[in-house]
């Protein structure tokens, strides 16, 4: 909400650029399990917080507008990465917004993460793995 009113040109420009990047990523993932190949690497770790969360509907409320469901390989990859135990744990650290089971403002030990994740409803625990 940086502009007083929505402006068509920047919305179109950046939406198309995002869709272009999603298309490039989707094509790469069509032939690979992970971004660089068959192993989980720093590339996946760096890209997932942006594009993974975007296609999972967690960023900017833009998933429907950008039609992210069309990028099936990116969606598959995002769900797979999002289901990793380390990712599920890392997503909540230093997070101060969301549901009680999604945020941990301060972490002093791994047990702090366990306490927060234990609050997640069963339906969410299953959904993360789908």
C-alpha positions in Angstrom: 0.0 0.0 0.0 2.7 2.5 -1.0 0.6 4.3 -3.6 -2.5 6.2 -2.7 -4.4 4.3 -5.4 -3.7 1.2 -7.5 -1.9 2.0 -10.8 -2.3 -0.4 -13.7 1.1 -0.1 -15.3 3.2 -1.2 -12.3 0.8 -3.9 -11.3 0.9 -5.3 -14.8 4.7 -4.9 -15.1 5.6 -6.6 -11.9 2.9 -9.3 -12.1 4.2 -10.3 -15.6 7.8 -10.3 -14.3 6.8 -12.5 -11.4 4.9 -14.9 -13.7 8.0 -15.0 -16.0 10.2 -16.0 -13.1 7.6 -18.6 -12.0 7.6 -20.0 -15.5 11.4 -20.3 -15.6 11.4 -22.0 -12.2 8.5 -24.3 -13.3 10.4 -25.4 -16.4 13.6 -26.0 -14.4 11.6 -28.1 -11.8 9.9 -30.1 -14.6 13.2 -32.0 -15.1 14.5 -31.8 -11.5 13.3 -32.7 -8.0 15.1 -29.6 -6.7 16.2 -26.4 -8.3 19.8 -27.5 -9.1 19.1 -31.2 -9.6 18.3 -34.2 -7.4 19.7 -32.8 -4.2 18.4 -30.2 -1.8 20.9 -27.3 -1.9 21.3 -23.7 -0.8 19.5 -22.7 -4.0 16.3 -24.3 -2.7 16.9 -22.7 0.7 17.3 -19.2 -0.9 14.4 -19.4 -3.4 11.8 -21.2 -1.3 11.0 -18.4 1.2 9.9 -16.2 -1.7 8.5 -18.4 -4.5 7.6 -21.4 -2.3 5.5 -19.2 0.1 4.1 -17.3 -2.9 2.7 -20.4 -4.6 1.5 -21.8 -1.2 -0.6 -18.6 -0.8 1.4 -17.2 2.1 2.7 -14.0 0.5 0.9 -10.8 -0.5 -2.5 -12.5 -1.1 -1.4 -12.8 -4.7 -1.7 -16.5 -5.4 -5.1 -16.3 -7.1 -4.2 -13.1 -9.0 -1.0 -14.6 -10.3 -2.7 -18.0 -11.0 0.1 -19.8 -9.2 -1.7 -23.1 -9.4 -0.7 -23.3 -13.1 2.9 -23.7 -12.1 2.5 -27.3 -11.0 6.1 -28.1 -10.7 6.7 -25.1 -8.5 3.7 -26.1 -6.4 5.0 -29.6 -6.0 8.5 -28.4 -5.0 7.1 -25.8 -2.6 5.0 -28.4 -0.8 7.9 -30.8 -0.7 10.3 -28.2 0.8 7.6 -26.8 3.1 7.1 -30.3 4.5 10.7 -30.7 5.6 11.0 -30.7 9.4 13.8 -28.1 9.4 11.8 -25.7 7.2 8.7 -26.1 9.4 10.8 -25.3 12.4 12.7 -22.5 10.9 9.6 -20.7 9.5 8.4 -19.8 13.0 11.6 -18.5 14.5 11.6 -14.7 15.1 8.1 -14.6 13.6 5.7 -12.3 15.5 2.5 -12.6 13.4 0.1 -15.3 12.6 -1.5 -18.1 14.6 -0.1 -19.0 18.0 1.4 -22.2 16.4 3.1 -20.2 13.6 5.1 -17.7 15.6 8.0 -17.6 18.1 9.3 -14.1 18.8 12.3 -15.3 20.8 14.0 -18.7 20.7 16.3 -19.8 23.5 16.4 -23.5 22.8 15.1 -26.1 20.3 12.5 -27.0 22.9 10.9 -23.5 22.4 10.2 -24.5 18.8 8.7 -27.8 19.9 6.3 -26.1 22.3 5.0 -23.8 19.6 4.7 -26.5 16.9 2.8 -28.7 19.3 0.0 -26.1 19.3 -0.7 -26.7 15.6 -4.0 -28.3 14.8 -3.8 -31.8 13.3 -5.3 -30.6 10.0 -2.4 -28.2 9.6 0.2 -30.8 10.4 -1.2 -33.1 7.7 -1.6 -30.2 5.2 2.1 -29.2 5.5 3.0 -32.7 4.3 0.7 -32.8 1.3 
